[in-house]
Amino acid sequence: MLKINVRYNTLFWLIGYMTLISPVIVLIYSYYGTGGAFLIKEFFYLCLVSCVPFIVMHKRMDPLGILLFIMLSIYLAFNFTFSEAAMFAKIASLRQFLAPIFFVTIGFYFTKSVKDLEEIYKAIILSVIIVLVFGFVERFSDFWNFIDVASFYRYKRINVSPEGLPYFWFEPRFGMTRMVSTFLDPINLGHFFVLAFFVVKYEFELIFSSLKIYAILLVLILIGLFLTLSKGAWLQFFLVFLILNKNLNVIIRLAGALLTLVGIVIYSQTHAGFWIHVDGFINIMDHITLSGHGVGTFGNYSSMYNLVDPRYLTGVGDSYWASIIGQFGLIGFLMWIFFFLKIVLHLRHHYISLVLLCQIFISALSENTFNVLSVFHILILSGGLIKYSKNNGSGPPYLESQKIDQF
C-alpha cells in the first residue's frame, strides 16, 4: 500500500524540479525553438547562488568548511578572470564545478529536523517511480518521434544520429537504445538508479507498507539500471552491493571482485570507448600544473564551446578528475577532493557514504558520473544527513539494518 504522507517542504520540491525539468525544457524548445528555454534551468542555479550568503553565515556551518569555501571562491574568481577560454565555456564549466558543492550546502541549510530528512527520502522514492514509468514508456515506444529532440541537441552542439537522437543514447556494442527517461542522459540516470535502489531498500517503510510493492520496485530499478547500459553505474552498484558489502561472506565478495575485473577486461578489449575514458584521465598528466589553465579550458564543455581555439582540444576528456586538474590545477583538485572525502568520512556509518565514495572514484574515468543530474539527489541527501547529525550531536539517523556493518 502506498502511503502518501509528505509535507512538501522546500527540498521535496527541489528534488521534483530537478528530476522532471529536462523533458520540460526539451518540449519548450521543440515547439518554440528558442534558446530561452534553457533559462528555466539556469534560474535554478541562480537561486542556488543567492542562497550561498545565508548558508555561509549559518550558525551550524563547520568553520573549516566556511574557510575552505572562502578560499575556493577567491581562487575561482582569479581563475575565471584570467582564463582565455570562451565565455560560455567558462560559465558552463564553473557551474559544473560549483553545483555539486552547492547541492550539499542546500541540503544542509534546508534540513531543519528529521522530518525534513524523511521528505528527502520520500521525494527520491516518489521520483524513481515517476522516472521508471516515463523511462519504460520512452524506451519501448516511439515517444521521441513526436518531439524534436535533434534540434535541441544540435543547439547544445551535441552530435545527432540519422534517427534524430543523440549518439550517446545508443550503445553500439549491444545494438540497443539506452533508457534515458526524464534525465535525458543514460549515465546520469544510471547513477540515480543506484542511489534509488539503496534508498528504497532501506527507507521503503516511509512510503510503502506492502512488501510486494517493495520487491517489485527494487526489481524494476535493477531492470532500469540495466537498460541505461551505463557501465560506470553498473560498476558503482557492484562495488556497493557486492564487493564492499561487509555483511557478505569474504569468498562471495572476492568472487564478485574477480567477476567484475573479468568484465572490465573483456569490456576494455571489445569497446573502444573504454580507452577514451582511460586516456582522458592519463593524458591530463601532460598538462598538469599547480594552478591550472583556467576555467573552461578542459573537460566536455571546453570541447563543446571552444570551437575556434585548437589549444583546448587536447584529447583530455570523459574524466571529471582530469577536467578539474586541467582547469584548476592540483590546488583546485585537492580542495575539491578534500571537500567530498570529508563528507564521506562524516557519513561513514551510513550506507550513503559507500554510494558516494564509489561515485567519486568512478568519476576519475567518467565526467558525466559527477554531472549535475548524476549527483544532485545524493548530495542533497548527504547535506541533510550532515545537518541532522549536527543538530542531534550524533551520527546520521538510520535503522539498525542501515549500519555499514549490517549492510
Buried (B, 14 or more C-beta within 10 A) or exposed (E): EEEEEBEEBBBBEBBBBBBBBBBBBBBBBBEEEEEEBBEBBEEBBEEBEEBBEEBBEBEEBBEEBBEBBEEBEEBBEEBBEEBEBBEEBBBBBBBBBBBBBBBBBBBBBBBBEEEBBBBBBBBBBBBBBBBBEBBBEBBEEEEBEEBBBBBBBEBEEBEBEEBBBBEBBBBEEEEEBBBBBBBBBBBBBBBBBBBBBBBBBBBBEBBBEEEEBBEEBBEBBBBBBBBBBBBBBBBBBBBBBBBBBEEBEEEEBEBBBEEBEEBEEEBBEEBEBBEBBBBBBBBBEEBBEEBBBBBBBBBBBBBBBBEEBEEBEBEBBBBBBBBBBBBBBBBBBEBBBEBBEBBBEBBBBBBBBBBBBBBBBBBBBBBBBBBBBBBBBBBBBBBBBBBBBBBEEEBBBBEEEBBBEEB
